[in-house]
Amino acid sequence: MRRTDELLQDWRERALRVEQAVGQAVIGQQETIRMINVALFARGHVLLEGDVGVGKTTVLRAFARAVGGAFERIEGTVDLMPGDLVYHTYVDDEGRPRIEPGPLLRHGDALATFFFNEINRARPQVQALLLRAMAERSVAAFNREFRFAHLTVFADRNRLEREETFELPAAARDRFMFELQMGAPAEAEARQAIVFDPAFHDVDGLLERVERGIVAASELNGIAATVQGSIAATPALQRYVMDLWDATHAPQRFDVQLEGVEMDRLMLAGASPRGAMALVRAARVVAWLAGRDHARPEDVAAVFAPVMRHRVFFSPLYEMRHAQIADALTAQVLQRVPTPR
């Protein structure tokens, strides 16, 4: 039997190949690609924030191709019902009613990547069904339970339009390991390429560049468990993580100050225990991808904002500015909490 460290090295090389392969189809999004890769190998779901047309679906389809398994997408609408996720009804050519599996079920246990576009346009009942699929990787339908052992859920939230939208409750947002901000590429070369290079106008052609099945989706759970059990967290790092967690609840204790914010009136709640666990899981994957057998403070810092920005809750006075304040808060927490040496 191969030694664990040899397996970890082999899997690490393949994980980095996944990033490189996705980068063949999606340019100017290195940070987003890295964080999605971290989430995959930490077995966490991802909430994507981004404007229309920045390539969210393309990057997810590229990952789905690189890790194998089935990809499914559904559009959030105000008239979408929970049943629409699990079955599809229609009348066939002979006028008979038919029922077929919906997007969550049609691929069976091969479903690996599920993208819910504009999730906040869907009613709370629909969000609740997705919440179970995320939490338990299973859904009850047709008098049986369907299980999706290898499922990773991605969702996009429409942040521009407010009419006929239903904001995600705290419990639903907490199920996502990361909230990632995906915008247009910042580099001038990448921006010019996606506008003027015809190759980037053909999504299917771009996806053909991505190597198939570099890591099988069915392997991800086993790889993730081995990584989590093999990457050490020293006592000093553990204290650092606990201080960061405490700072999301009581930033004043760490002398965190934000311009234009009364800190005593800011916080309603900080990160949940699930959030602290997600922080450690993600940091261990970052350390593994760097080729180390132990996590460092910089690994924690690399994932702190995407893990925590959607897990801090502000008083009504400040909640309307949540995105701006959450980013400023997480940055200040990282600056103020002492880093172990």
DRENNU-36719 format. One record per residue (C-alpha): residue number from 1; x, y, z. Coordinates in steps of 0.2 Angstrom, whole numbers, plus 5000, padded with zeros to 4 digits. Layout:
<sites>
{nr NUM	xx X	yy Y	zz Z}
...
</sites>
This chain:
<sites>
{nr 1	xx 5000	yy 5000	zz 5000}
{nr 2	xx 5007	yy 5017	zz 4995}
{nr 3	xx 5012	yy 5028	zz 5010}
{nr 4	xx 5000	yy 5043	zz 5014}
{nr 5	xx 5013	yy 5056	zz 5010}
{nr 6	xx 5015	yy 5049	zz 4993}
{nr 7	xx 4997	yy 5049	zz 4990}
{nr 8	xx 4995	yy 5067	zz 4996}
{nr 9	xx 5009	yy 5072	zz 4984}
{nr 10	xx 5001	yy 5063	zz 4969}
{nr 11	xx 4984	yy 5071	zz 4973}
{nr 12	xx 4992	yy 5088	zz 4975}
{nr 13	xx 4999	yy 5087	zz 4958}
{nr 14	xx 4983	yy 5083	zz 4951}
{nr 15	xx 4974	yy 5096	zz 4961}
{nr 16	xx 4986	yy 5109	zz 4953}
{nr 17	xx 4983	yy 5102	zz 4936}
{nr 18	xx 4964	yy 5105	zz 4939}
{nr 19	xx 4968	yy 5124	zz 4941}
{nr 20	xx 4980	yy 5124	zz 4926}
{nr 21	xx 4966	yy 5116	zz 4916}
{nr 22	xx 4953	yy 5127	zz 4921}
{nr 23	xx 4964	yy 5142	zz 4917}
{nr 24	xx 4965	yy 5136	zz 4899}
{nr 25	xx 4947	yy 5141	zz 4897}
{nr 26	xx 4945	yy 5156	zz 4910}
{nr 27	xx 4958	yy 5169	zz 4910}
{nr 28	xx 4961	yy 5183	zz 4923}
{nr 29	xx 4952	yy 5174	zz 4937}
{nr 30	xx 4967	yy 5166	zz 4946}
{nr 31	xx 4961	yy 5170	zz 4963}
{nr 32	xx 4943	yy 5164	zz 4960}
{nr 33	xx 4950	yy 5148	zz 4952}
{nr 34	xx 4961	yy 5144	zz 4967}
{nr 35	xx 4947	yy 5147	zz 4980}
{nr 36	xx 4935	yy 5136	zz 4970}
{nr 37	xx 4948	yy 5123	zz 4970}
{nr 38	xx 4951	yy 5124	zz 4988}
{nr 39	xx 4932	yy 5123	zz 4991}
{nr 40	xx 4932	yy 5107	zz 4981}
{nr 41	xx 4945	yy 5098	zz 4990}
{nr 42	xx 4939	yy 5104	zz 5007}
{nr 43	xx 4921	yy 5098	zz 5001}
{nr 44	xx 4913	yy 5115	zz 5004}
{nr 45	xx 4899	yy 5124	zz 4994}
{nr 46	xx 4902	yy 5141	zz 4986}
{nr 47	xx 4891	yy 5157	zz 4985}
{nr 48	xx 4897	yy 5167	zz 4970}
{nr 49	xx 4894	yy 5186	zz 4969}
{nr 50	xx 4897	yy 5194	zz 4952}
{nr 51	xx 4890	yy 5204	zz 4938}
{nr 52	xx 4881	yy 5197	zz 4923}
{nr 53	xx 4893	yy 5190	zz 4910}
{nr 54	xx 4909	yy 5188	zz 4920}
{nr 55	xx 4910	yy 5169	zz 4917}
{nr 56	xx 4903	yy 5161	zz 4932}
{nr 57	xx 4895	yy 5147	zz 4922}
{nr 58	xx 4910	yy 5145	zz 4912}
{nr 59	xx 4922	yy 5143	zz 4926}
{nr 60	xx 4910	yy 5130	zz 4934}
{nr 61	xx 4908	yy 5120	zz 4919}
{nr 62	xx 4927	yy 5120	zz 4917}
{nr 63	xx 4929	yy 5113	zz 4934}
{nr 64	xx 4915	yy 5100	zz 4931}
{nr 65	xx 4924	yy 5094	zz 4916}
{nr 66	xx 4941	yy 5093	zz 4925}
{nr 67	xx 4934	yy 5083	zz 4940}
{nr 68	xx 4921	yy 5073	zz 4930}
{nr 69	xx 4904	yy 5069	zz 4936}
{nr 70	xx 4888	yy 5077	zz 4930}
{nr 71	xx 4885	yy 5096	zz 4929}
{nr 72	xx 4867	yy 5104	zz 4931}
{nr 73	xx 4861	yy 5122	zz 4931}
{nr 74	xx 4844	yy 5129	zz 4936}
{nr 75	xx 4838	yy 5147	zz 4935}
{nr 76	xx 4830	yy 5155	zz 4950}
{nr 77	xx 4814	yy 5163	zz 4947}
{nr 78	xx 4799	yy 5169	zz 4958}
{nr 79	xx 4788	yy 5156	zz 4951}
{nr 80	xx 4800	yy 5141	zz 4954}
{nr 81	xx 4793	yy 5128	zz 4966}
{nr 82	xx 4802	yy 5115	zz 4976}
{nr 83	xx 4795	yy 5101	zz 4965}
{nr 84	xx 4803	yy 5109	zz 4950}
{nr 85	xx 4820	yy 5104	zz 4957}
{nr 86	xx 4815	yy 5086	zz 4959}
{nr 87	xx 4803	yy 5082	zz 4944}
{nr 88	xx 4797	yy 5088	zz 4928}
{nr 89	xx 4779	yy 5086	zz 4921}
{nr 90	xx 4774	yy 5087	zz 4903}
{nr 91	xx 4761	yy 5080	zz 4891}
{nr 92	xx 4769	yy 5068	zz 4878}
{nr 93	xx 4765	yy 5066	zz 4860}
{nr 94	xx 4750	yy 5055	zz 4863}
{nr 95	xx 4742	yy 5067	zz 4876}
{nr 96	xx 4747	yy 5057	zz 4891}
{nr 97	xx 4754	yy 5066	zz 4907}
{nr 98	xx 4772	yy 5061	zz 4910}
{nr 99	xx 4784	yy 5064	zz 4925}
{nr 100	xx 4803	yy 5064	zz 4923}
{nr 101	xx 4817	yy 5067	zz 4936}
{nr 102	xx 4821	yy 5086	zz 4938}
{nr 103	xx 4838	yy 5094	zz 4938}
{nr 104	xx 4843	yy 5087	zz 4955}
{nr 105	xx 4838	yy 5069	zz 4951}
{nr 106	xx 4841	yy 5067	zz 4932}
{nr 107	xx 4859	yy 5062	zz 4934}
{nr 108	xx 4857	yy 5051	zz 4950}
{nr 109	xx 4872	yy 5049	zz 4961}
{nr 110	xx 4883	yy 5055	zz 4947}
{nr 111	xx 4878	yy 5073	zz 4950}
{nr 112	xx 4894	yy 5082	zz 4956}
{nr 113	xx 4892	yy 5101	zz 4951}
{nr 114	xx 4875	yy 5110	zz 4954}
{nr 115	xx 4874	yy 5128	zz 4950}
{nr 116	xx 4859	yy 5138	zz 4956}
{nr 117	xx 4859	yy 5154	zz 4946}
{nr 118	xx 4851	yy 5170	zz 4955}
{nr 119	xx 4846	yy 5160	zz 4970}
{nr 120	xx 4839	yy 5175	zz 4979}
{nr 121	xx 4825	yy 5175	zz 4965}
{nr 122	xx 4819	yy 5158	zz 4972}
{nr 123	xx 4806	yy 5157	zz 4986}
{nr 124	xx 4811	yy 5152	zz 5003}
{nr 125	xx 4803	yy 5135	zz 5001}
{nr 126	xx 4815	yy 5132	zz 4986}
{nr 127	xx 4830	yy 5138	zz 4996}
{nr 128	xx 4825	yy 5126	zz 5010}
{nr 129	xx 4825	yy 5111	zz 4998}
{nr 130	xx 4842	yy 5116	zz 4992}
{nr 131	xx 4848	yy 5118	zz 5010}
{nr 132	xx 4845	yy 5100	zz 5013}
{nr 133	xx 4854	yy 5095	zz 4998}
{nr 134	xx 4869	yy 5105	zz 5003}
{nr 135	xx 4868	yy 5099	zz 5021}
{nr 136	xx 4864	yy 5081	zz 5019}
{nr 137	xx 4868	yy 5078	zz 5001}
{nr 138	xx 4852	yy 5069	zz 4999}
{nr 139	xx 4834	yy 5073	zz 4994}
{nr 140	xx 4818	yy 5063	zz 4997}
{nr 141	xx 4806	yy 5061	zz 4982}
{nr 142	xx 4796	yy 5047	zz 4974}
{nr 143	xx 4794	yy 5038	zz 4990}
{nr 144	xx 4813	yy 5035	zz 4991}
{nr 145	xx 4829	yy 5045	zz 4996}
{nr 146	xx 4841	yy 5050	zz 4983}
{nr 147	xx 4859	yy 5053	zz 4988}
{nr 148	xx 4873	yy 5064	zz 4980}
{nr 149	xx 4888	yy 5059	zz 4989}
{nr 150	xx 4900	yy 5069	zz 4978}
{nr 151	xx 4889	yy 5085	zz 4976}
{nr 152	xx 4896	yy 5102	zz 4977}
{nr 153	xx 4883	yy 5116	zz 4976}
{nr 154	xx 4887	yy 5133	zz 4969}
{nr 155	xx 4875	yy 5148	zz 4969}
{nr 156	xx 4875	yy 5165	zz 4962}
{nr 157	xx 4865	yy 5180	zz 4970}
{nr 158	xx 4858	yy 5194	zz 4960}
{nr 159	xx 4865	yy 5209	zz 4969}
{nr 160	xx 4858	yy 5222	zz 4956}
{nr 161	xx 4839	yy 5220	zz 4957}
{nr 162	xx 4829	yy 5220	zz 4973}
{nr 163	xx 4811	yy 5217	zz 4966}
{nr 164	xx 4804	yy 5200	zz 4968}
{nr 165	xx 4820	yy 5193	zz 4977}
{nr 166	xx 4821	yy 5184	zz 4993}
{nr 167	xx 4837	yy 5186	zz 5003}
{nr 168	xx 4845	yy 5170	zz 5009}
{nr 169	xx 4842	yy 5167	zz 5028}
{nr 170	xx 4857	yy 5166	zz 5039}
{nr 171	xx 4856	yy 5147	zz 5040}
{nr 172	xx 4857	yy 5145	zz 5021}
{nr 173	xx 4871	yy 5157	zz 5019}
{nr 174	xx 4881	yy 5148	zz 5033}
{nr 175	xx 4880	yy 5132	zz 5023}
{nr 176	xx 4892	yy 5139	zz 5010}
{nr 177	xx 4910	yy 5138	zz 5014}
{nr 178	xx 4915	yy 5153	zz 5004}
{nr 179	xx 4907	yy 5168	zz 4997}
{nr 180	xx 4918	yy 5173	zz 4982}
{nr 181	xx 4918	yy 5190	zz 4973}
{nr 182	xx 4920	yy 5187	zz 4954}
{nr 183	xx 4922	yy 5202	zz 4943}
{nr 184	xx 4928	yy 5206	zz 4926}
{nr 185	xx 4947	yy 5203	zz 4924}
{nr 186	xx 4958	yy 5217	zz 4931}
{nr 187	xx 4973	yy 5214	zz 4920}
{nr 188	xx 4972	yy 5224	zz 4903}
{nr 189	xx 4979	yy 5210	zz 4893}
{nr 190	xx 4965	yy 5198	zz 4899}
{nr 191	xx 4952	yy 5211	zz 4897}
{nr 192	xx 4957	yy 5214	zz 4879}
{nr 193	xx 4958	yy 5195	zz 4875}
{nr 194	xx 4941	yy 5191	zz 4881}
{nr 195	xx 4934	yy 5206	zz 4870}
{nr 196	xx 4944	yy 5204	zz 4854}
{nr 197	xx 4950	yy 5186	zz 4854}
{nr 198	xx 4936	yy 5175	zz 4845}
{nr 199	xx 4941	yy 5160	zz 4855}
{nr 200	xx 4934	yy 5168	zz 4870}
{nr 201	xx 4917	yy 5170	zz 4862}
{nr 202	xx 4915	yy 5151	zz 4860}
{nr 203	xx 4912	yy 5144	zz 4877}
{nr 204	xx 4910	yy 5126	zz 4871}
{nr 205	xx 4926	yy 5128	zz 4861}
{nr 206	xx 4935	yy 5135	zz 4877}
{nr 207	xx 4929	yy 5120	zz 4887}
{nr 208	xx 4937	yy 5108	zz 4875}
{nr 209	xx 4953	yy 5115	zz 4880}
{nr 210	xx 4950	yy 5108	zz 4898}
{nr 211	xx 4957	yy 5091	zz 4901}
{nr 212	xx 4944	yy 5079	zz 4907}
{nr 213	xx 4943	yy 5069	zz 4923}
{nr 214	xx 4960	yy 5074	zz 4930}
{nr 215	xx 4952	yy 5070	zz 4947}
{nr 216	xx 4937	yy 5059	zz 4948}
{nr 217	xx 4923	yy 5067	zz 4958}
{nr 218	xx 4920	yy 5051	zz 4967}
{nr 219	xx 4938	yy 5053	zz 4974}
{nr 220	xx 4936	yy 5070	zz 4982}
{nr 221	xx 4928	yy 5064	zz 4998}
{nr 222	xx 4942	yy 5052	zz 5001}
{nr 223	xx 4956	yy 5064	zz 4996}
{nr 224	xx 4948	yy 5078	zz 5007}
{nr 225	xx 4947	yy 5067	zz 5023}
{nr 226	xx 4966	yy 5062	zz 5020}
{nr 227	xx 4971	yy 5080	zz 5019}
{nr 228	xx 4961	yy 5085	zz 5034}
{nr 229	xx 4969	yy 5071	zz 5044}
{nr 230	xx 4987	yy 5074	zz 5038}
{nr 231	xx 4989	yy 5093	zz 5039}
{nr 232	xx 4994	yy 5098	zz 5057}
{nr 233	xx 4988	yy 5114	zz 5066}
{nr 234	xx 5000	yy 5119	zz 5080}
{nr 235	xx 4994	yy 5125	zz 5097}
{nr 236	xx 4999	yy 5143	zz 5092}
{nr 237	xx 4989	yy 5142	zz 5076}
{nr 238	xx 4974	yy 5135	zz 5085}
{nr 239	xx 4975	yy 5150	zz 5097}
{nr 240	xx 4976	yy 5162	zz 5082}
{nr 241	xx 4961	yy 5154	zz 5074}
{nr 242	xx 4951	yy 5155	zz 5090}
{nr 243	xx 4956	yy 5174	zz 5092}
{nr 244	xx 4950	yy 5177	zz 5074}
{nr 245	xx 4934	yy 5168	zz 5078}
{nr 246	xx 4931	yy 5179	zz 5094}
{nr 247	xx 4935	yy 5194	zz 5084}
{nr 248	xx 4920	yy 5191	zz 5072}
{nr 249	xx 4909	yy 5192	zz 5088}
{nr 250	xx 4917	yy 5206	zz 5097}
{nr 251	xx 4929	yy 5216	zz 5086}
{nr 252	xx 4931	yy 5230	zz 5099}
{nr 253	xx 4941	yy 5218	zz 5110}
{nr 254	xx 4954	yy 5218	zz 5097}
{nr 255	xx 4954	yy 5237	zz 5094}
{nr 256	xx 4946	yy 5235	zz 5077}
{nr 257	xx 4940	yy 5252	zz 5071}
{nr 258	xx 4930	yy 5256	zz 5055}
{nr 259	xx 4928	yy 5273	zz 5048}
{nr 260	xx 4910	yy 5280	zz 5049}
{nr 261	xx 4905	yy 5265	zz 5060}
{nr 262	xx 4900	yy 5265	zz 5078}
{nr 263	xx 4908	yy 5248	zz 5083}
{nr 264	xx 4897	yy 5246	zz 5099}
{nr 265	xx 4882	yy 5246	zz 5088}
{nr 266	xx 4888	yy 5236	zz 5073}
{nr 267	xx 4887	yy 5218	zz 5077}
{nr 268	xx 4872	yy 5207	zz 5079}
{nr 269	xx 4881	yy 5190	zz 5077}
{nr 270	xx 4898	yy 5184	zz 5072}
{nr 271	xx 4903	yy 5168	zz 5064}
{nr 272	xx 4895	yy 5151	zz 5069}
{nr 273	xx 4905	yy 5136	zz 5074}
{nr 274	xx 4903	yy 5129	zz 5057}
{nr 275	xx 4912	yy 5145	zz 5050}
{nr 276	xx 4927	yy 5142	zz 5062}
{nr 277	xx 4927	yy 5124	zz 5056}
{nr 278	xx 4926	yy 5129	zz 5038}
{nr 279	xx 4941	yy 5141	zz 5041}
{nr 280	xx 4952	yy 5127	zz 5047}
{nr 281	xx 4947	yy 5115	zz 5033}
{nr 282	xx 4950	yy 5128	zz 5020}
{nr 283	xx 4967	yy 5133	zz 5028}
{nr 284	xx 4973	yy 5115	zz 5028}
{nr 285	xx 4969	yy 5113	zz 5009}
{nr 286	xx 4979	yy 5129	zz 5006}
{nr 287	xx 4994	yy 5122	zz 5015}
{nr 288	xx 4992	yy 5106	zz 5006}
{nr 289	xx 4992	yy 5114	zz 4989}
{nr 290	xx 5008	yy 5123	zz 4995}
{nr 291	xx 5016	yy 5107	zz 4998}
{nr 292	xx 5017	yy 5108	zz 5017}
{nr 293	xx 5012	yy 5096	zz 5031}
{nr 294	xx 5006	yy 5110	zz 5043}
{nr 295	xx 4995	yy 5125	zz 5041}
{nr 296	xx 5003	yy 5143	zz 5044}
{nr 297	xx 4995	yy 5159	zz 5048}
{nr 298	xx 4996	yy 5165	zz 5030}
{nr 299	xx 4985	yy 5150	zz 5025}
{nr 300	xx 4972	yy 5155	zz 5037}
{nr 301	xx 4973	yy 5173	zz 5031}
{nr 302	xx 4971	yy 5168	zz 5013}
{nr 303	xx 4954	yy 5161	zz 5016}
{nr 304	xx 4948	yy 5172	zz 5030}
{nr 305	xx 4938	yy 5184	zz 5020}
{nr 306	xx 4929	yy 5172	zz 5009}
{nr 307	xx 4924	yy 5161	zz 5024}
{nr 308	xx 4919	yy 5175	zz 5035}
{nr 309	xx 4911	yy 5189	zz 5025}
{nr 310	xx 4894	yy 5181	zz 5024}
{nr 311	xx 4895	yy 5175	zz 5042}
{nr 312	xx 4895	yy 5191	zz 5051}
{nr 313	xx 4878	yy 5200	zz 5054}
{nr 314	xx 4876	yy 5218	zz 5057}
{nr 315	xx 4863	yy 5229	zz 5065}
{nr 316	xx 4849	yy 5236	zz 5054}
{nr 317	xx 4859	yy 5253	zz 5054}
{nr 318	xx 4873	yy 5245	zz 5045}
{nr 319	xx 4866	yy 5230	zz 5036}
{nr 320	xx 4862	yy 5239	zz 5020}
{nr 321	xx 4881	yy 5242	zz 5018}
{nr 322	xx 4885	yy 5224	zz 5022}
{nr 323	xx 4897	yy 5220	zz 5008}
{nr 324	xx 4907	yy 5235	zz 5010}
{nr 325	xx 4908	yy 5234	zz 5029}
{nr 326	xx 4911	yy 5215	zz 5029}
{nr 327	xx 4926	yy 5217	zz 5018}
{nr 328	xx 4933	yy 5231	zz 5029}
{nr 329	xx 4930	yy 5222	zz 5045}
{nr 330	xx 4938	yy 5205	zz 5039}
{nr 331	xx 4953	yy 5215	zz 5033}
{nr 332	xx 4954	yy 5225	zz 5050}
{nr 333	xx 4953	yy 5209	zz 5060}
{nr 334	xx 4967	yy 5201	zz 5051}
{nr 335	xx 4978	yy 5217	zz 5055}
{nr 336	xx 4973	yy 5218	zz 5073}
{nr 337	xx 4973	yy 5200	zz 5079}
{nr 338	xx 4991	yy 5196	zz 5084}
{nr 339	xx 4999	yy 5184	zz 5072}
{nr 340	xx 5009	yy 5169	zz 5079}
{nr 341	xx 5027	yy 5168	zz 5075}
</sites>
